[in-house]
Amino acid sequence: MTDTLLFANCLAFLAQAASGQRVTVWGAKINAAIAAGELWRLATPALLHGNLVHLATNQFALNSLGPLIERLSGRKRFIAIYTAAAVAGTAASYAFTVAPSVGASGAIFGLGGALAVFFVRHRSYFGKASDAVLASLGQSLAINVVMGLVTANVDNWGHAGGLAGGALTAWLLGPRLVVDAGAVPPVARDRPPVPLLAAAPVVIGQRRRQ
């Protein structure tokens, strides 16, 4: 799914250029259009980008975070987290700023939030490795917040909404792994609050086929 999203972002950027930016006007977050009922604009901004540097930056971040979260969560949960973060980011931007916006960064912030939830939730299993990941995520978040505050035309509300949306979706849908040490051999069971996309039990030490 990460590769599919990377391809979709590039394809959408080409469509923006080939259409003379008519695709951008059709899909960008424009508050008045959303208020008039064009609700697709809550999702489509995540596919659109303002320029090549904007696209490349978000593609790099997506390619850095996406594969790990997709592997930890599974394809269906990964796309649920990404989509929920994208919509939550646009919704927060709609609620708190009037400026039009495009970009996948809200959804990518959501992936970071989902990864943080995973390692907070499983800190007892991963120990220092969990702390290291959380520290790295915290540093990245701090850097991005500072850059967003000092750089013009950055949709900070979109980032905040995406972060919250991704984290909340990951908290609800999981994974939330509970080791059944009494089973022989031990089994890891996925027990999220909303088990809609929960994974099948996995025997500890046994590789699951992809």
C-alpha positions in Angstrom: 0.0 0.0 0.0 2.9 2.4 0.6 4.1 1.9 -2.9 0.6 2.4 -4.2 0.3 5.7 -2.3 3.7 6.8 -3.6 2.6 6.1 -7.2 -0.8 7.7 -6.7 0.8 10.9 -5.4 3.1 11.1 -8.4 0.3 10.4 -10.8 -1.9 13.1 -9.2 1.0 15.6 -9.5 1.3 14.8 -13.2 -2.5 15.3 -13.6 -2.2 18.6 -11.8 0.4 19.8 -14.2 -1.2 18.3 -17.3 -4.6 19.9 -16.5 -3.2 23.4 -16.0 -3.9 23.0 -12.3 -7.6 22.3 -12.8 -7.2 19.1 -10.8 -5.8 21.2 -8.0 -8.7 23.6 -8.0 -11.1 20.6 -8.1 -9.5 18.8 -5.1 -7.8 21.3 -2.8 -9.1 22.1 0.6 -11.2 25.2 0.0 -13.4 26.0 2.9 -16.2 27.6 1.0 -16.4 24.6 -1.4 -16.5 22.2 1.5 -19.2 24.2 3.2 -21.2 24.1 0.0 -21.2 20.3 0.1 -18.0 19.3 -1.8 -17.1 16.8 0.9 -14.6 14.9 -1.3 -12.2 17.8 -0.6 -11.8 16.4 2.9 -9.8 13.5 1.4 -8.4 14.6 -2.0 -5.9 17.3 -0.7 -3.7 14.4 0.5 -3.1 13.4 -3.1 -2.2 16.9 -4.3 1.0 19.0 -3.9 2.0 22.5 -4.5 5.2 22.0 -6.3 7.9 19.4 -6.9 9.8 20.1 -3.7 6.6 19.7 -1.7 5.9 16.4 -3.4 9.5 15.1 -3.0 9.5 16.0 0.7 6.3 14.2 1.5 7.3 11.2 -0.7 10.5 10.8 1.3 8.7 11.0 4.6 6.0 8.5 3.4 8.6 6.1 2.2 10.5 6.3 5.5 7.5 5.7 7.7 5.0 3.8 5.6 6.7 0.3 5.2 7.3 -0.1 8.9 3.8 0.9 9.9 2.3 -1.2 7.1 4.3 -4.3 8.3 3.3 -3.7 12.0 -0.4 -3.0 11.3 -1.2 -4.9 8.1 -2.4 -3.4 4.8 -6.0 -2.8 5.8 -5.2 -1.1 9.0 -2.4 0.9 7.4 -4.7 2.4 4.8 -7.4 3.0 7.4 -4.9 4.9 9.5 -3.6 6.9 6.5 -7.1 7.8 5.3 -8.4 8.7 8.7 -5.3 10.9 9.3 -5.7 12.6 5.9 -9.4 13.4 6.6 -8.8 14.5 10.2 -6.0 16.8 9.0 -8.2 18.4 6.4 -11.1 18.7 8.9 -8.8 20.5 11.5 -7.5 22.8 8.8 -11.1 23.5 7.7 -12.1 24.3 11.3 -9.2 26.5 12.2 -7.8 28.2 9.1 -9.3 29.7 6.0 -6.3 29.3 3.8 -6.6 26.7 1.0 -4.2 23.8 1.3 -3.0 20.6 -0.4 -0.5 17.9 0.6 0.0 14.5 2.2 1.7 15.8 5.3 -1.3 15.5 7.5 -1.7 11.9 6.7 2.1 11.4 7.2 1.9 13.0 10.6 -0.9 10.5 11.3 1.5 7.6 10.5 4.0 9.1 13.0 1.2 9.2 15.6 0.3 5.6 14.8 3.9 4.5 15.2 4.1 6.3 18.6 0.9 4.6 19.8 2.3 1.2 18.8 5.5 1.6 20.8 3.8 3.3 23.8 1.4 0.4 23.9 4.1 -2.3 23.6 6.8 -0.6 25.7 6.8 -3.6 28.2 7.8 -5.9 25.3 10.3 -3.7 23.5 11.9 -1.9 26.4 14.8 0.4 25.4 14.1 -0.1 21.7 10.6 1.4 22.3 12.1 4.3 24.2 14.6 5.0 21.3 11.8 5.0 18.7 9.7 7.3 20.8 12.6 9.7 21.4 13.3 9.8 17.7 9.7 10.5 16.9 9.6 13.2 19.5 12.6 14.9 18.1 11.2 14.7 14.5 7.9 16.2 15.8 9.6 19.1 17.6 11.7 19.9 14.5 8.6 19.8 12.3 6.6 22.0 14.7 9.4 24.6 14.7 9.8 24.5 10.9 6.0 24.9 10.6 5.9 27.9 12.8 8.8 29.7 11.1 8.0 28.8 7.5 5.3 30.5 5.5 2.4 28.6 3.9 2.6 25.6 6.2 -0.8 24.2 7.3 0.0 23.5 11.0 -3.6 22.7 11.8 -3.6 20.1 9.1 -0.5 18.5 10.7 -2.0 18.6 14.2 -5.3 17.1 13.0 -3.6 14.4 11.0 -1.4 13.5 14.0 -4.4 13.2 16.3 -6.5 11.3 13.7 -3.7 8.7 13.0 -3.0 8.2 16.7 -6.6 7.8 17.6 -7.3 5.3 14.7 -4.3 3.3 15.7 -5.3 3.3 19.3 -8.8 2.0 18.4 -7.9 -0.5 15.6 -4.6 -1.7 16.9 -2.5 -3.6 16.8 -2.6 -4.3 20.5 -0.6 -7.4 21.1 -1.1 -9.5 24.2 1.2 -12.5 24.8 -0.6 -15.6 26.0 2.4 -17.1 27.9 0.3 -20.0 29.1 -0.2 -21.4 25.6 2.3 -24.0 24.4 4.0 -22.6 22.4 3.3 -19.0 23.5 1.0 -17.0 21.3 0.6 -13.3 20.6 -3.0 -12.3 20.2 -4.2 -9.0 18.7 -6.7 -7.4 21.2 -7.4 -3.8 20.1 -10.5 -1.9 21.5 -12.2 -2.2 18.1 -11.3 -5.7 16.8 -12.6 -5.1 13.3 -9.2 -5.6 11.6 -7.5 -7.6 14.3 -4.8 -10.0 13.1 -5.0 -13.8 13.6 -3.0 -15.2 16.6 0.7 -15.6 15.9 2.9 -18.3 17.5 5.9 -16.6 19.1 9.1 -17.2 17.1 7.2 -18.3 14.0 7.3 -16.1 10.9 3.9 -15.2 9.4 3.6 -15.6 5.7 3.0 -12.3 3.9 
